[in-house]
Every structure is written in C-alpha cells, then in structure tokens.
C-alpha cells in the first residue's frame, strides 16, 4: 500500500503542477522520482541529510525554512507529523504555493482542507492559490 500511495501522489502532482517541493521525504524518493522522470522540477527537503538519494534534496526545517527552497507551484508531504501541518500551511501561504498532504491513517488537521480522492488515496489540499 505504501508504494501505491507514493506512486499516486507522484502522478497527481505530475499531472496537476509544473514544479514541486516534497517536505519531510525521509529518504523515500518514489513520488519525487516520478516527477523527475516526467521533467517536473522537484526538490526534496528533510531535517536529516540523505546523501545517497537520486533526487535533488536539501536539509531544511519547514518550521524555520529557507524560503528560497520552497518557490514551486505545490508543496506536498506524505505522512507528515500532524504537528508540522500548521507550519506547512504558513509556508505555502508565504511563498504562494498550493499545499497537498497525504495523512497517516485518519489524522486530519482542523477540517482536513479540500479532499481529493485519487483512486482511493485521499489527499488534502490545505492551501489553494
């Protein structure tokens, strides 16, 4: 199921946006790789370094971000901790990006934003520019 989720997220982002930043990727590059292979500019960020990944990545904390990393059509996160969703919302609004989140289990932040069902994978758009 995990690969299905990341594959679905990657294809949704690829089909709907021209550039993207994945926050908290944890060294998992399935979604980002789909974007890269399609020629969509992608940058992955995480608070930890993953030097052996095959996608562009930087160490950054979205709570206190380097804003220049996040200028893209969409910022997205797959299974982020619920506690960072407010920071992601602030970040997306600050840089003028959409924010798409796939939550772990049945977690939601506030009202869950706009719900987007993509082949049974529920995405939540918290910011739509």
VMD Tcl script that builds the backbone (N, CA, C; Angstrom):
set m [mol new atoms 387]
animate dup $m
set s [atomselect $m all]
$s set {name element resname resid chain x y z} {
  {N N UNK 1 A 0.818 -1.202 0.000}
  {CA C UNK 1 A 0.000 0.000 0.000}
  {C C UNK 1 A 0.859 1.263 0.000}
  {N N UNK 2 A 1.997 1.246 0.703}
  {CA C UNK 2 A 2.838 2.445 0.767}
  {C C UNK 2 A 3.272 2.864 -0.633}
  {N N UNK 3 A 3.745 1.914 -1.442}
  {CA C UNK 3 A 4.156 2.290 -2.796}
  {C C UNK 3 A 2.990 2.857 -3.588}
  {N N UNK 4 A 1.772 2.279 -3.421}
  {CA C UNK 4 A 0.610 2.799 -4.138}
  {C C UNK 4 A 0.368 4.258 -3.756}
  {N N UNK 5 A 0.483 4.553 -2.481}
  {CA C UNK 5 A 0.258 5.926 -2.019}
  {C C UNK 5 A 1.277 6.865 -2.653}
  {N N UNK 6 A 2.552 6.530 -2.549}
  {CA C UNK 6 A 3.587 7.409 -3.087}
  {C C UNK 6 A 3.508 7.518 -4.606}
  {N N UNK 7 A 3.176 6.421 -5.278}
  {CA C UNK 7 A 3.008 6.457 -6.734}
  {C C UNK 7 A 1.828 7.344 -7.107}
  {N N UNK 8 A 0.716 7.197 -6.399}
  {CA C UNK 8 A -0.468 8.019 -6.669}
  {C C UNK 8 A -0.179 9.494 -6.433}
  {N N UNK 9 A 0.485 9.811 -5.322}
  {CA C UNK 9 A 0.851 11.204 -5.042}
  {C C UNK 9 A 1.743 11.742 -6.154}
  {N N UNK 10 A 2.753 10.988 -6.538}
  {CA C UNK 10 A 3.658 11.429 -7.602}
  {C C UNK 10 A 2.933 11.729 -8.901}
  {N N UNK 11 A 2.031 10.847 -9.299}
  {CA C UNK 11 A 1.298 11.064 -10.547}
  {C C UNK 11 A 0.323 12.225 -10.442}
  {N N UNK 12 A -0.334 12.376 -9.290}
  {CA C UNK 12 A -1.254 13.503 -9.115}
  {C C UNK 12 A -0.495 14.830 -9.223}
  {N N UNK 13 A 0.628 14.923 -8.543}
  {CA C UNK 13 A 1.424 16.156 -8.590}
  {C C UNK 13 A 1.925 16.401 -10.015}
  {N N UNK 14 A 2.432 15.366 -10.644}
  {CA C UNK 14 A 2.944 15.483 -12.022}
  {C C UNK 14 A 1.863 15.972 -12.985}
  {N N UNK 15 A 0.644 15.460 -12.826}
  {CA C UNK 15 A -0.444 15.784 -13.746}
  {C C UNK 15 A -1.084 17.143 -13.477}
  {N N UNK 16 A -0.836 17.731 -12.309}
  {CA C UNK 16 A -1.546 18.949 -11.937}
  {C C UNK 16 A -0.673 20.160 -11.629}
  {N N UNK 17 A 0.642 19.977 -11.582}
  {CA C UNK 17 A 1.530 21.076 -11.210}
  {C C UNK 17 A 2.784 21.078 -12.087}
  {N N UNK 18 A 3.408 22.248 -12.197}
  {CA C UNK 18 A 4.613 22.395 -13.034}
  {C C UNK 18 A 5.916 22.300 -12.260}
  {N N UNK 19 A 5.853 22.470 -10.928}
  {CA C UNK 19 A 7.051 22.363 -10.094}
  {C C UNK 19 A 6.602 22.011 -8.676}
  {N N UNK 20 A 7.507 21.363 -7.922}
  {CA C UNK 20 A 7.086 20.858 -6.613}
  {C C UNK 20 A 8.249 20.792 -5.633}
  {N N UNK 21 A 7.863 20.849 -4.344}
  {CA C UNK 21 A 8.794 20.602 -3.248}
  {C C UNK 21 A 8.136 19.574 -2.337}
  {N N UNK 22 A 8.847 18.480 -2.072}
  {CA C UNK 22 A 8.360 17.481 -1.124}
  {C C UNK 22 A 9.034 17.734 0.221}
  {N N UNK 23 A 8.231 17.903 1.256}
  {CA C UNK 23 A 8.740 18.197 2.593}
  {C C UNK 23 A 8.734 16.925 3.437}
  {N N UNK 24 A 9.856 16.690 4.136}
  {CA C UNK 24 A 9.941 15.540 5.034}
  {C C UNK 24 A 9.955 14.223 4.294}
  {N N UNK 25 A 10.747 14.129 3.228}
  {CA C UNK 25 A 10.705 12.942 2.377}
  {C C UNK 25 A 11.340 11.707 3.010}
  {N N UNK 26 A 12.141 11.885 4.039}
  {CA C UNK 26 A 12.683 10.745 4.773}
  {C C UNK 26 A 13.541 9.800 3.951}
  {N N UNK 27 A 14.091 10.296 2.859}
  {CA C UNK 27 A 14.929 9.452 2.006}
  {C C UNK 27 A 14.135 8.599 1.028}
  {N N UNK 28 A 12.811 8.679 1.079}
  {CA C UNK 28 A 11.952 7.916 0.161}
  {C C UNK 28 A 11.697 8.774 -1.070}
  {N N UNK 29 A 12.037 8.266 -2.233}
  {CA C UNK 29 A 12.015 9.095 -3.436}
  {C C UNK 29 A 11.020 8.646 -4.501}
  {N N UNK 30 A 10.077 7.782 -4.167}
  {CA C UNK 30 A 9.167 7.249 -5.189}
  {C C UNK 30 A 8.385 8.362 -5.865}
  {N N UNK 31 A 7.698 9.207 -5.102}
  {CA C UNK 31 A 6.909 10.289 -5.692}
  {C C UNK 31 A 7.812 11.277 -6.431}
  {N N UNK 32 A 8.895 11.674 -5.801}
  {CA C UNK 32 A 9.807 12.641 -6.417}
  {C C UNK 32 A 10.421 12.097 -7.702}
  {N N UNK 33 A 10.714 10.826 -7.725}
  {CA C UNK 33 A 11.302 10.202 -8.919}
  {C C UNK 33 A 10.323 10.248 -10.099}
  {N N UNK 34 A 9.038 10.050 -9.818}
  {CA C UNK 34 A 8.016 10.154 -10.868}
  {C C UNK 34 A 8.041 11.557 -11.476}
  {N N UNK 35 A 8.145 12.563 -10.616}
  {CA C UNK 35 A 8.206 13.948 -11.097}
  {C C UNK 35 A 9.469 14.188 -11.909}
  {N N UNK 36 A 10.587 13.745 -11.377}
  {CA C UNK 36 A 11.855 13.936 -12.081}
  {C C UNK 36 A 11.838 13.280 -13.455}
  {N N UNK 37 A 11.345 12.046 -13.512}
  {CA C UNK 37 A 11.306 11.313 -14.780}
  {C C UNK 37 A 10.407 11.997 -15.805}
  {N N UNK 38 A 9.399 12.752 -15.317}
  {CA C UNK 38 A 8.489 13.475 -16.211}
  {C C UNK 38 A 9.027 14.861 -16.581}
  {N N UNK 39 A 10.171 15.242 -16.019}
  {CA C UNK 39 A 10.748 16.551 -16.303}
  {C C UNK 39 A 10.190 17.667 -15.442}
  {N N UNK 40 A 9.453 17.316 -14.386}
  {CA C UNK 40 A 8.904 18.318 -13.478}
  {C C UNK 40 A 9.965 18.696 -12.447}
  {N N UNK 41 A 10.312 19.970 -12.329}
  {CA C UNK 41 A 11.295 20.365 -11.319}
  {C C UNK 41 A 10.818 19.963 -9.919}
  {N N UNK 42 A 11.692 19.308 -9.158}
  {CA C UNK 42 A 11.373 18.807 -7.823}
  {C C UNK 42 A 12.555 19.046 -6.899}
  {N N UNK 43 A 12.248 19.411 -5.670}
  {CA C UNK 43 A 13.256 19.489 -4.613}
  {C C UNK 43 A 12.668 18.802 -3.392}
  {N N UNK 44 A 13.446 17.940 -2.758}
  {CA C UNK 44 A 13.004 17.271 -1.536}
  {C C UNK 44 A 13.730 17.897 -0.351}
  {N N UNK 45 A 12.990 18.105 0.747}
  {CA C UNK 45 A 13.594 18.657 1.953}
  {C C UNK 45 A 13.319 17.737 3.130}
  {N N UNK 46 A 14.225 17.762 4.085}
  {CA C UNK 46 A 14.061 16.995 5.316}
  {C C UNK 46 A 15.010 17.599 6.354}
  {N N UNK 47 A 14.708 17.374 7.617}
  {CA C UNK 47 A 15.589 17.856 8.675}
  {C C UNK 47 A 16.838 16.991 8.795}
  {N N UNK 48 A 16.859 15.849 8.126}
  {CA C UNK 48 A 18.017 14.955 8.112}
  {C C UNK 48 A 18.595 14.897 6.700}
  {N N UNK 49 A 19.882 14.658 6.611}
  {CA C UNK 49 A 20.540 14.521 5.312}
  {C C UNK 49 A 20.403 13.096 4.798}
  {N N UNK 50 A 20.146 12.971 3.499}
  {CA C UNK 50 A 20.099 11.680 2.818}
  {C C UNK 50 A 20.996 11.800 1.590}
  {N N UNK 51 A 22.311 11.666 1.774}
  {CA C UNK 51 A 23.255 11.965 0.691}
  {C C UNK 51 A 23.220 10.982 -0.478}
  {N N UNK 52 A 22.649 9.808 -0.301}
  {CA C UNK 52 A 22.690 8.805 -1.371}
  {C C UNK 52 A 21.417 8.744 -2.202}
  {N N UNK 53 A 20.529 9.726 -2.080}
  {CA C UNK 53 A 19.298 9.699 -2.866}
  {C C UNK 53 A 19.568 10.200 -4.282}
  {N N UNK 54 A 18.688 9.804 -5.206}
  {CA C UNK 54 A 18.882 10.134 -6.618}
  {C C UNK 54 A 17.963 11.266 -7.093}
  {N N UNK 55 A 17.543 12.117 -6.155}
  {CA C UNK 55 A 16.735 13.301 -6.483}
  {C C UNK 55 A 17.355 14.510 -5.794}
  {N N UNK 56 A 17.120 15.706 -6.311}
  {CA C UNK 56 A 17.645 16.897 -5.637}
  {C C UNK 56 A 17.069 17.014 -4.225}
  {N N UNK 57 A 17.940 17.221 -3.253}
  {CA C UNK 57 A 17.467 17.318 -1.867}
  {C C UNK 57 A 18.358 18.258 -1.073}
  {N N UNK 58 A 17.749 18.835 -0.029}
  {CA C UNK 58 A 18.462 19.726 0.877}
  {C C UNK 58 A 17.997 19.453 2.298}
  {N N UNK 59 A 18.844 19.812 3.240}
  {CA C UNK 59 A 18.465 19.747 4.653}
  {C C UNK 59 A 17.818 21.080 4.999}
  {N N UNK 60 A 16.579 21.023 5.490}
  {CA C UNK 60 A 15.884 22.234 5.899}
  {C C UNK 60 A 14.741 21.848 6.832}
  {N N UNK 61 A 14.360 22.776 7.673}
  {CA C UNK 61 A 13.267 22.581 8.620}
  {C C UNK 61 A 12.127 23.503 8.208}
  {N N UNK 62 A 10.989 22.941 7.857}
  {CA C UNK 62 A 9.872 23.760 7.373}
  {C C UNK 62 A 9.295 24.665 8.454}
  {N N UNK 63 A 9.658 24.424 9.704}
  {CA C UNK 63 A 9.198 25.295 10.791}
  {C C UNK 63 A 9.955 26.621 10.757}
  {N N UNK 64 A 11.232 26.559 10.415}
  {CA C UNK 64 A 12.066 27.742 10.232}
  {C C UNK 64 A 12.770 27.606 8.884}
  {N N UNK 65 A 12.016 27.761 7.788}
  {CA C UNK 65 A 12.533 27.400 6.466}
  {C C UNK 65 A 13.431 28.445 5.821}
  {N N UNK 66 A 14.261 27.963 4.927}
  {CA C UNK 66 A 14.952 28.823 3.964}
  {C C UNK 66 A 13.933 29.004 2.840}
  {N N UNK 67 A 13.278 30.139 2.804}
  {CA C UNK 67 A 12.142 30.335 1.899}
  {C C UNK 67 A 12.481 30.100 0.429}
  {N N UNK 68 A 13.697 30.401 0.033}
  {CA C UNK 68 A 14.054 30.251 -1.387}
  {C C UNK 68 A 13.952 28.810 -1.871}
  {N N UNK 69 A 13.990 27.837 -0.975}
  {CA C UNK 69 A 13.854 26.435 -1.374}
  {C C UNK 69 A 12.437 26.095 -1.816}
  {N N UNK 70 A 11.461 26.864 -1.401}
  {CA C UNK 70 A 10.068 26.444 -1.498}
  {C C UNK 70 A 9.255 27.146 -2.572}
  {N N UNK 71 A 9.889 27.878 -3.441}
  {CA C UNK 71 A 9.153 28.554 -4.510}
  {C C UNK 71 A 8.842 27.544 -5.608}
  {N N UNK 72 A 7.634 26.998 -5.546}
  {CA C UNK 72 A 7.161 25.998 -6.504}
  {C C UNK 72 A 5.645 26.116 -6.577}
  {N N UNK 73 A 5.050 25.488 -7.568}
  {CA C UNK 73 A 3.589 25.511 -7.690}
  {C C UNK 73 A 2.918 24.800 -6.528}
  {N N UNK 74 A 3.568 23.750 -6.014}
  {CA C UNK 74 A 2.975 22.977 -4.922}
  {C C UNK 74 A 4.050 22.521 -3.952}
  {N N UNK 75 A 3.689 22.547 -2.699}
  {CA C UNK 75 A 4.461 21.918 -1.637}
  {C C UNK 75 A 3.621 20.722 -1.214}
  {N N UNK 76 A 4.265 19.560 -1.075}
  {CA C UNK 76 A 3.488 18.394 -0.650}
  {C C UNK 76 A 4.265 17.598 0.386}
  {N N UNK 77 A 3.495 16.827 1.166}
  {CA C UNK 77 A 4.087 15.975 2.190}
  {C C UNK 77 A 3.286 14.685 2.272}
  {N N UNK 78 A 4.006 13.576 2.397}
  {CA C UNK 78 A 3.397 12.259 2.534}
  {C C UNK 78 A 3.612 11.793 3.968}
  {N N UNK 79 A 2.525 11.641 4.698}
  {CA C UNK 79 A 2.533 11.202 6.091}
  {C C UNK 79 A 3.366 12.099 7.011}
  {N N UNK 80 A 3.161 13.418 6.960}
  {CA C UNK 80 A 3.904 14.279 7.895}
  {C C UNK 80 A 3.311 14.156 9.294}
  {N N UNK 81 A 4.097 14.467 10.290}
  {CA C UNK 81 A 3.562 14.566 11.640}
  {C C UNK 81 A 2.526 15.677 11.666}
  {N N UNK 82 A 1.434 15.421 12.333}
  {CA C UNK 82 A 0.342 16.397 12.387}
  {C C UNK 82 A 0.807 17.744 12.936}
  {N N UNK 83 A 1.806 17.711 13.812}
  {CA C UNK 83 A 2.283 18.948 14.438}
  {C C UNK 83 A 2.973 19.897 13.457}
  {N N UNK 84 A 3.414 19.401 12.280}
  {CA C UNK 84 A 4.060 20.314 11.336}
  {C C UNK 84 A 3.099 20.860 10.279}
  {N N UNK 85 A 1.870 20.368 10.242}
  {CA C UNK 85 A 0.923 20.860 9.239}
  {C C UNK 85 A 0.695 22.373 9.356}
  {N N UNK 86 A 0.540 22.943 10.558}
  {CA C UNK 86 A 0.400 24.414 10.611}
  {C C UNK 86 A 1.596 25.146 9.996}
  {N N UNK 87 A 2.801 24.630 10.205}
  {CA C UNK 87 A 3.991 25.256 9.611}
  {C C UNK 87 A 3.959 25.122 8.092}
  {N N UNK 88 A 3.488 23.982 7.588}
  {CA C UNK 88 A 3.379 23.793 6.138}
  {C C UNK 88 A 2.360 24.757 5.538}
  {N N UNK 89 A 1.249 24.959 6.225}
  {CA C UNK 89 A 0.230 25.897 5.750}
  {C C UNK 89 A 0.802 27.315 5.695}
  {N N UNK 90 A 1.477 27.730 6.764}
  {CA C UNK 90 A 2.099 29.063 6.779}
  {C C UNK 90 A 3.108 29.208 5.643}
  {N N UNK 91 A 3.930 28.179 5.467}
  {CA C UNK 91 A 4.960 28.205 4.431}
  {C C UNK 91 A 4.335 28.328 3.045}
  {N N UNK 92 A 3.340 27.506 2.749}
  {CA C UNK 92 A 2.692 27.549 1.431}
  {C C UNK 92 A 2.066 28.919 1.174}
  {N N UNK 93 A 1.398 29.468 2.171}
  {CA C UNK 93 A 0.794 30.795 2.006}
  {C C UNK 93 A 1.857 31.860 1.800}
  {N N UNK 94 A 2.965 31.758 2.515}
  {CA C UNK 94 A 4.046 32.745 2.405}
  {C C UNK 94 A 4.662 32.760 1.016}
  {N N UNK 95 A 4.893 31.584 0.444}
  {CA C UNK 95 A 5.569 31.527 -0.861}
  {C C UNK 95 A 4.599 31.469 -2.036}
  {N N UNK 96 A 3.293 31.377 -1.757}
  {CA C UNK 96 A 2.300 31.371 -2.829}
  {C C UNK 96 A 2.147 30.036 -3.528}
  {N N UNK 97 A 2.301 28.951 -2.786}
  {CA C UNK 97 A 2.175 27.601 -3.342}
  {C C UNK 97 A 0.923 26.920 -2.814}
  {N N UNK 98 A 0.421 25.944 -3.578}
  {CA C UNK 98 A -0.593 25.048 -3.039}
  {C C UNK 98 A 0.077 24.134 -2.018}
  {N N UNK 99 A -0.721 23.550 -1.138}
  {CA C UNK 99 A -0.215 22.567 -0.182}
  {C C UNK 99 A -1.086 21.323 -0.246}
  {N N UNK 100 A -0.453 20.194 -0.576}
  {CA C UNK 100 A -1.121 18.894 -0.637}
  {C C UNK 100 A -0.490 17.991 0.416}
  {N N UNK 101 A -1.348 17.321 1.208}
  {CA C UNK 101 A -0.863 16.414 2.256}
  {C C UNK 101 A -1.587 15.087 2.143}
  {N N UNK 102 A -0.821 14.004 2.248}
  {CA C UNK 102 A -1.410 12.682 2.462}
  {C C UNK 102 A -1.152 12.361 3.925}
  {N N UNK 103 A -2.219 12.152 4.693}
  {CA C UNK 103 A -2.088 11.907 6.129}
  {C C UNK 103 A -1.923 10.427 6.454}
  {N N UNK 104 A -1.280 10.188 7.560}
  {CA C UNK 104 A -1.157 8.854 8.123}
  {C C UNK 104 A -2.497 8.466 8.723}
  {N N UNK 105 A -3.033 7.343 8.307}
  {CA C UNK 105 A -4.289 6.851 8.875}
  {C C UNK 105 A -5.414 7.848 8.723}
  {N N UNK 106 A -6.101 8.113 9.809}
  {CA C UNK 106 A -7.245 9.009 9.771}
  {C C UNK 106 A -6.932 10.364 10.391}
  {N N UNK 107 A -5.650 10.737 10.471}
  {CA C UNK 107 A -5.297 12.046 11.000}
  {C C UNK 107 A -5.801 13.140 10.069}
  {N N UNK 108 A -6.212 14.240 10.642}
  {CA C UNK 108 A -6.584 15.431 9.887}
  {C C UNK 108 A -6.177 16.644 10.692}
  {N N UNK 109 A -5.866 17.700 10.005}
  {CA C UNK 109 A -5.638 18.967 10.676}
  {C C UNK 109 A -6.897 19.803 10.479}
  {N N UNK 110 A -7.467 20.274 11.549}
  {CA C UNK 110 A -8.706 21.053 11.548}
  {C C UNK 110 A -9.763 20.364 10.688}
  {N N UNK 111 A -10.236 21.017 9.616}
  {CA C UNK 111 A -11.312 20.422 8.812}
  {C C UNK 111 A -10.799 19.515 7.694}
  {N N UNK 112 A -9.491 19.335 7.601}
  {CA C UNK 112 A -8.923 18.466 6.575}
  {C C UNK 112 A -8.744 19.122 5.221}
  {N N UNK 113 A -9.080 20.393 5.122}
  {CA C UNK 113 A -8.918 21.083 3.851}
  {C C UNK 113 A -9.806 20.495 2.771}
  {N N UNK 114 A -9.482 20.815 1.541}
  {CA C UNK 114 A -10.202 20.263 0.389}
  {C C UNK 114 A -9.770 18.814 0.194}
  {N N UNK 115 A -10.708 17.903 0.150}
  {CA C UNK 115 A -10.397 16.485 -0.005}
  {C C UNK 115 A -10.387 16.115 -1.481}
  {N N UNK 116 A -9.329 15.418 -1.885}
  {CA C UNK 116 A -9.165 14.997 -3.272}
  {C C UNK 116 A -8.951 13.486 -3.260}
  {N N UNK 117 A -9.933 12.738 -3.767}
  {CA C UNK 117 A -9.837 11.278 -3.816}
  {C C UNK 117 A -9.232 10.884 -5.157}
  {N N UNK 118 A -8.034 10.319 -5.117}
  {CA C UNK 118 A -7.341 9.896 -6.323}
  {C C UNK 118 A -7.210 8.376 -6.257}
  {N N UNK 119 A -8.103 7.691 -6.933}
  {CA C UNK 119 A -8.078 6.222 -6.961}
  {C C UNK 119 A -8.034 5.623 -5.564}
  {N N UNK 120 A -8.819 6.161 -4.647}
  {CA C UNK 120 A -8.889 5.638 -3.293}
  {C C UNK 120 A -7.826 6.169 -2.346}
  {N N UNK 121 A -6.936 7.008 -2.834}
  {CA C UNK 121 A -5.926 7.655 -1.991}
  {C C UNK 121 A -6.428 9.064 -1.710}
  {N N UNK 122 A -6.698 9.367 -0.433}
  {CA C UNK 122 A -7.277 10.661 -0.067}
  {C C UNK 122 A -6.179 11.689 0.187}
  {N N UNK 123 A -6.155 12.695 -0.654}
  {CA C UNK 123 A -5.233 13.808 -0.489}
  {C C UNK 123 A -6.002 14.983 0.101}
  {N N UNK 124 A -5.285 15.851 0.791}
  {CA C UNK 124 A -5.893 17.016 1.411}
  {C C UNK 124 A -5.155 18.260 0.928}
  {N N UNK 125 A -5.898 19.169 0.287}
  {CA C UNK 125 A -5.292 20.419 -0.166}
  {C C UNK 125 A -5.661 21.476 0.875}
  {N N UNK 126 A -4.667 21.860 1.671}
  {CA C UNK 126 A -4.887 22.834 2.725}
  {C C UNK 126 A -4.734 24.272 2.236}
  {N N UNK 127 A -3.986 24.453 1.181}
  {CA C UNK 127 A -3.817 25.797 0.591}
  {C C UNK 127 A -3.998 25.647 -0.906}
  {N N UNK 128 A -4.818 26.509 -1.464}
  {CA C UNK 128 A -5.032 26.539 -2.918}
  {C C UNK 128 A -4.884 27.981 -3.375}
  {N N UNK 129 A -3.829 28.253 -4.113}
  {CA C UNK 129 A -3.525 29.625 -4.550}
  {C C UNK 129 A -4.218 29.956 -5.852}
}
mol reanalyze $m
mol bondsrecalc $m
mol representation Tube
mol addrep $m
